[in-house]
C-alpha cells in the first residue's frame, strides 16, 4: 500500500499570512526556512515542501497575497472617475497610510524585501521589479491622462514627473521604517502636489 504523506497540521491561509509578515519584516534572503516553519506551527521540512515546494514558490504566493490585500493603494492611480491630480494625491496618501499602520510591518514589502540580494537571487529581484514597473506604468498613465484632459500642459516632461512621483512613492518605505509618522509624510505629499499645481498654473498663464 503506498505511503501517504504526513497530514498537514496547519491552515494554509494562516501559513501564507505568517510567511508574508516574516518576508515583509526581514526580507526574502534573510528569512530562514527555520523561521518559516516555526511561524507555521513548527511544521516539519517534509510538510513545508509538500505544501509549498520551495521557499521561492512560497514567496511568489506571498507576493500574490500581498498585492490582493494591499494593492488597492497603488490602484488608486488608475482611478478615472476622479481628476488625475486627485488620483495621484490619493494614491500617495493611501500608500503612506497603510505603510505607517501598526497592524503589520512598516513600509512596502515590494520595496523592502530585496533591498540587498545575492546574485543567485536575481530572479527574485526581477520578480519584484516587474511588480514595481507595473505601478510605474499606472503613474505614467495617470500623468498622460492629465495631459490629455488639459490638467497638465502638453509640454510637460512626462519622464521627469513620473520619476519624481515614483521616487517619492518608493521613499515612503524607508521613511515609514525609520518611524516617520503618517502626518509628516502626508504634509510632504501636500507640498509635492504643489509642483503639479505649478505646472497647471504655468499652462493657464500661457493660455491667457
Beta strands, then each sheet from edge to edge (+ up, - down):
end
